[in-house]
Amino acid sequence: MRINLFDDSSWLSLRPLTFTRPVADLRLGILTIAEKWAKYAGHAPGYLTADYLSAKYTALTDADTFVNGSVCPDEALFDAITHLRTGEVLLKDTLVLAYKVNAGEAASLIQSAGLRPVNYTGSFTQIVYPEDIFRNNDTELKADFLILTQGRSSAPLSTTNTVLGDQIFLEEGAEAECSTFNTLGGPVYIGANSQVWEGSHIRGSFALCHDSHVKMGSKIYGQTTIGPYSTVGGEIKNAVIWGYSAKGHEGYLGNSVMGAWCNIGADSNNSNLKNNYADVKLWDYEKRAYRNTGLQFCGLVMADHVKCGINTMFNTGTVVGVGANVFGGGYPSNFIPDFSWGCTKDTEVYKLNKMFETTEKVFERRNIELNQIEKDILAKIFELTEIYRQS
């Protein structure tokens, strides 16, 4: 079975997080959705996504099975998919979960029309809106922990640490000193070559992916994932950071999602609860209006390549678009459009050539080239989001 992961309408409702990637490249738990499917299928899947992303996220030309990229796998769902016959489509009510055709036959996003329906009665994790990521992170983190650690032994943990419970796993090269880990409420996973510095207090469920750092005196609550090549400090609760990002100083991040290549300035905070305890609304790109999440706790949704200055105060339910550079006095708007420069009434457009100059420097620090494919993706997003900068 060769798998391509396709984007459905959730790609639209998950913006701005999906402007820069297919849905299946979103991190949820420890792994991205695509990485989860790779663990089950035994190979890296391909992607069927927006045309402008396809040069970076390519499809497998010999795929015969097409799976909804917004859905996370488990044993029951994967088993149902493996038993699909050619010409069948797996459905949960009206949601297309997967379909099987002759290898190389499906060339566009979803070609399930006319296939024989097979009903799926089980449950599964699906992400449709940005807040679904931190809402489901605990469930998926625990599932990923089992996948990654089953039948394996943890690398040794220094005796200078205090551990409550026994659900802690360190990959090779991981280090932690003089810190506390409470695994009674969920597992703690420390990725390869990552470090937890002295005086940190961490409660599970928690994942620190490879080559990342938790700085001294950090306070991290459960249901939190720090992606690879990231640095964090201060206070974090129920947040997911993709990777290659920094929240390295004091300040609070809670009930939030933070993209890749982001940097949060010192002493910046987000609110995750309104003063009147009312439901939180988030900006919806498709509706071009605010959507009621039904959540009492909902903080910050930050897309890729966002930077914010020191002492930034993000209001409850703030959405920051791709490439925004946020600075200025007072509270920023609850929606900061993509490629904004500043956050006051005098906000300007962050011109592409200037944004590229900064991004090249950021990439160089990780020995990565800002190539033409990345530039073309960002240029297309700049074009697609012009309408929001005008409203």
C-alpha positions in Angstrom: 0.0 0.0 0.0 1.4 3.3 -1.1 -0.3 6.4 0.4 -0.9 10.0 -0.7 -2.4 12.3 1.9 -4.9 14.6 0.4 -6.2 18.0 1.6 -10.0 18.5 1.9 -11.9 21.6 3.0 -10.0 21.6 6.3 -7.0 23.1 4.5 -9.1 26.2 4.1 -10.5 26.3 7.7 -7.0 25.7 9.2 -5.5 28.9 7.7 -3.2 30.7 8.3 -1.4 27.6 9.6 -1.9 25.8 6.3 -0.9 28.6 4.0 2.6 27.2 4.2 1.9 23.5 4.3 -0.5 20.6 3.6 -2.8 19.7 6.6 -0.8 16.5 7.1 2.4 18.4 7.8 0.9 20.0 10.9 2.3 18.7 14.2 -0.1 17.2 16.7 1.2 15.2 19.6 4.9 14.4 19.1 4.7 13.7 15.3 3.2 15.5 12.3 0.2 13.8 10.9 2.2 12.6 7.9 4.9 11.1 10.3 2.1 9.2 12.1 0.9 7.7 8.8 4.5 6.8 7.9 4.9 4.8 11.1 1.8 2.8 10.2 2.5 2.4 6.5 6.2 1.8 6.8 7.1 4.5 4.2 6.9 8.3 3.9 3.6 9.3 2.3 3.1 11.8 -0.5 0.9 14.8 -0.5 -2.0 16.1 -2.7 -2.3 19.7 -1.8 -2.6 23.2 -3.3 -0.7 23.7 -6.5 1.7 26.3 -5.2 2.8 23.9 -2.4 3.3 20.9 -4.6 6.9 21.7 -5.6 7.9 21.3 -1.9 5.3 18.7 -0.9 5.2 16.2 -3.7 2.9 13.3 -4.4 3.8 9.6 -4.9 3.2 8.8 -8.5 2.7 5.1 -7.7 0.2 5.6 -4.8 -2.9 3.4 -4.8 -4.4 4.6 -1.5 -5.5 8.1 -0.8 -6.0 9.2 2.8 -7.5 12.3 4.3 -4.6 14.4 5.7 -6.7 15.9 8.5 -7.3 12.6 10.1 -4.8 10.9 12.6 -4.3 7.2 12.3 -4.9 4.5 14.9 -4.9 0.7 14.6 -8.6 0.3 13.9 -8.6 3.0 11.2 -5.4 1.8 9.5 -6.8 -1.7 9.5 -10.0 -0.6 7.8 -8.0 1.3 5.2 -5.7 -1.7 4.5 -8.8 -3.8 3.8 -10.2 -1.4 1.2 -10.5 -3.0 -2.3 -9.7 -1.1 -5.5 -12.7 1.1 -6.3 -13.9 1.5 -2.7 -14.1 4.7 -0.5 -14.1 4.7 3.3 -16.7 7.1 4.7 -17.6 8.4 8.2 -21.0 9.8 7.5 -20.2 12.2 4.6 -16.5 12.6 5.4 -14.1 10.9 3.0 -11.5 9.1 5.1 -9.7 7.2 2.3 -10.2 5.5 -1.0 -8.3 3.0 -3.1 -7.8 3.1 -6.9 -5.3 1.6 -9.4 -1.8 2.9 -8.7 -1.2 6.3 -10.3 -4.8 6.7 -11.2 -5.8 9.7 -9.0 -4.0 12.8 -10.0 -6.0 15.6 -8.3 -7.1 16.2 -4.8 -10.1 14.0 -4.3 -11.4 11.6 -6.9 -13.8 9.4 -4.8 -17.0 10.0 -6.8 -18.5 6.8 -8.2 -16.5 4.5 -5.8 -18.3 1.9 -3.7 -18.9 3.3 -0.2 -17.7 1.5 2.9 -19.0 2.9 6.2 -16.6 3.4 9.1 -18.1 3.3 12.6 -15.1 3.9 14.7 -13.8 7.1 16.3 -10.7 9.1 15.4 -8.9 12.4 15.9 -9.5 15.0 13.1 -8.4 18.6 13.0 -10.6 21.1 11.2 -9.9 24.4 12.9 -6.7 25.7 14.5 -7.9 25.3 18.0 -8.4 21.5 17.4 -4.6 21.2 17.5 -4.2 22.2 21.2 -7.5 20.6 22.1 -6.4 17.2 20.8 -2.7 17.4 21.7 -2.9 15.5 24.9 -4.7 12.5 23.2 -2.2 12.4 20.3 0.8 13.0 22.4 0.0 9.9 24.5 -0.6 7.9 21.4 2.6 9.0 19.8 4.5 8.3 23.0 3.5 4.6 22.8 4.3 4.3 19.1 7.8 5.8 19.6 8.8 4.0 22.8 7.1 0.6 22.6 9.7 -2.1 23.1 12.6 0.4 23.6 14.6 1.5 26.6 15.1 5.1 27.5 18.5 6.7 27.6 19.7 7.3 31.2 18.4 10.3 33.1 20.7 12.2 35.5 20.1 11.5 39.2 20.1 15.3 39.8 16.5 15.3 38.5 13.2 14.4 40.4 10.7 12.2 38.6 7.1 11.5 39.7 5.7 8.4 38.1 7.6 6.3 35.5 6.3 7.6 32.1 9.5 9.3 31.0 11.6 8.5 27.9 14.8 10.1 26.7 16.3 9.6 23.3 20.0 9.3 22.8 21.9 12.5 23.4 19.1 14.0 25.5 20.1 15.8 28.7 18.4 17.1 31.8 19.8 18.4 35.1 18.3 19.5 38.4 14.7 19.6 37.1 11.4 18.0 38.1 9.2 15.8 35.8 5.7 14.9 36.9 4.5 12.1 34.7 1.4 11.1 36.8 -0.9 12.9 34.4 0.8 12.0 31.2 4.1 11.0 29.7 7.2 13.1 29.2 9.3 12.6 26.0 12.7 14.2 25.5 14.0 14.0 21.9 17.4 13.3 20.7 20.1 15.9 21.5 17.6 18.0 23.4 18.3 19.7 26.7 16.3 20.6 29.8 18.3 23.1 31.8 18.5 23.5 35.5 15.5 24.5 37.7 12.8 23.6 35.1 9.5 22.1 36.3 7.6 20.1 33.7 4.3 18.2 33.9 3.1 15.6 31.4 1.9 15.1 28.9 4.9 16.9 27.4 7.1 16.4 24.3 10.4 18.1 23.6 11.4 17.1 20.1 14.9 16.6 18.9 17.6 19.4 19.1 15.5 21.7 21.3 16.1 23.4 24.6 14.1 24.3 27.7 15.9 27.2 29.4 16.6 27.5 33.1 13.6 27.9 35.5 10.9 27.2 32.9 7.4 26.2 34.0 5.7 23.9 31.5 2.3 22.4 32.1 0.8 19.4 30.4 -0.6 18.9 26.9 2.4 20.8 25.5 4.6 20.0 22.5 7.8 21.8 21.6 8.9 20.9 18.0 12.5 20.3 16.8 15.2 23.0 16.8 13.3 25.2 19.2 14.1 27.1 22.4 11.6 27.8 25.1 11.4 29.5 28.5 9.0 31.1 30.9 5.5 29.6 31.4 3.8 27.4 28.8 0.5 25.5 29.0 -1.3 23.4 26.5 0.6 24.8 23.5 2.0 23.3 20.3 5.1 24.8 18.6 5.9 23.3 15.2 9.7 23.7 15.3 12.6 26.1 14.4 11.0 28.7 16.7 11.9 30.5 19.9 10.0 31.6 23.0 13.1 31.9 25.0 12.2 34.3 27.7 9.8 35.0 30.5 6.2 35.4 29.5 3.1 33.2 29.2 1.9 31.1 26.2 -1.2 29.1 26.8 -3.9 27.2 24.8 -2.0 28.3 21.7 -0.4 27.1 18.4 2.8 28.6 17.2 4.2 28.0 13.7 7.7 27.4 12.4 10.5 30.1 12.2 8.8 32.3 14.8 10.3 34.4 17.5 8.5 35.8 20.5 10.2 38.7 22.3 11.1 38.8 26.0 8.2 39.3 28.5 5.5 38.8 25.8 2.3 37.2 26.9 -1.0 36.0 25.6 -4.4 35.9 27.3 -6.3 32.7 27.0 -9.4 33.7 29.0 -11.7 36.6 28.5 -12.5 38.8 31.5 -16.2 38.0 31.2 -15.5 34.2 30.8 -17.4 34.3 27.5 -16.7 32.0 24.5 -13.6 33.0 22.5 -13.9 34.0 18.8 -11.1 33.5 16.3 -10.7 35.2 12.9 -11.8 32.9 10.1 -10.2 33.4 6.7 -12.9 31.8 4.8 -15.8 33.8 6.4 -13.7 36.9 6.7 -15.2 37.3 10.1 -14.8 36.1 13.6 -16.0 32.5 14.4 -17.2 31.4 17.8 -14.9 28.5 18.9 -17.2 27.5 21.8 -14.1 27.5 24.0 -13.6 29.4 27.2 -9.8 28.9 27.0 -8.3 29.9 23.6 -5.1 31.9 23.3 -2.9 32.6 20.3 -2.7 31.2 16.8 0.6 32.2 15.2 1.4 31.2 11.6 5.0 30.6 10.2 7.7 33.3 10.0 6.1 35.6 12.6 8.2 37.8 14.9 7.0 40.0 17.8 8.8 42.6 19.8 9.4 42.6 23.6 6.5 43.0 25.9 3.9 42.2 23.2 0.4 41.7 24.8 -1.7 39.3 22.7 -5.4 39.5 23.5 -7.6 36.4 24.0 -8.2 34.6 20.7 -5.6 36.4 18.5 -4.7 35.2 15.0 -1.4 36.3 13.5 -0.9 35.6 9.8 2.2 34.4 7.9 5.3 36.6 8.0 3.9 39.3 10.2 6.3 41.4 12.3 4.4 42.6 15.3 5.5 45.6 17.4 4.1 48.8 18.9 2.4 50.0 22.1 -0.9 48.7 23.5 -2.8 45.5 22.5 -2.5 44.3 18.9 -5.7 43.6 17.0 -7.2 40.1 17.4 -6.4 39.6 13.8 -3.0 40.7 12.4 -3.0 40.1 8.6 -0.2 38.2 6.9 2.9 40.3 6.1 1.9 43.1 8.4 4.7 45.4 9.7 3.6 46.7 13.1 0.3 46.3 14.9 -1.1 49.9 15.4 -3.3 52.1 13.2 -0.2 52.9 11.2 0.6 49.3 10.3 2.3 49.0 7.0 2.9 46.1 4.6 6.0 44.0 5.2 7.4 44.0 1.7 8.5 40.7 0.3 12.1 41.7 -0.4 12.5 42.9 3.2 10.9 39.8 4.6 13.2 37.6 2.5 16.2 39.4 3.8 15.2 38.6 7.4 14.2 35.0 6.5 17.6 34.3 4.8 19.4 35.3 8.0 17.1 33.1 10.1 17.6 30.1 7.8 21.4 30.7 7.8 21.5 30.2 11.5 20.2 26.6 10.9 22.5 26.1 7.9 19.4 26.0 5.6 19.1 27.9 2.3 16.1 30.1 1.5 15.7 28.6 -1.9 13.5 29.6 -4.8 10.8 27.1 -3.9 10.4 28.7 -0.4 10.4 32.2 -2.0 7.7 31.2 -4.5 5.5 29.8 -1.7 5.8 33.0 0.3 5.2 35.1 -2.7 2.0 33.2 -3.5 0.8 33.6 0.1 1.6 37.3 -0.1 -0.7 37.5 -3.2 -3.4 35.4 -1.7 -3.6 37.4 1.5 -3.6 40.9 0.0 -7.4 41.1 0.4 -7.0 40.8 4.2 -4.5 43.6 4.4 -7.0 45.9 2.7 -9.9 45.2 5.0 
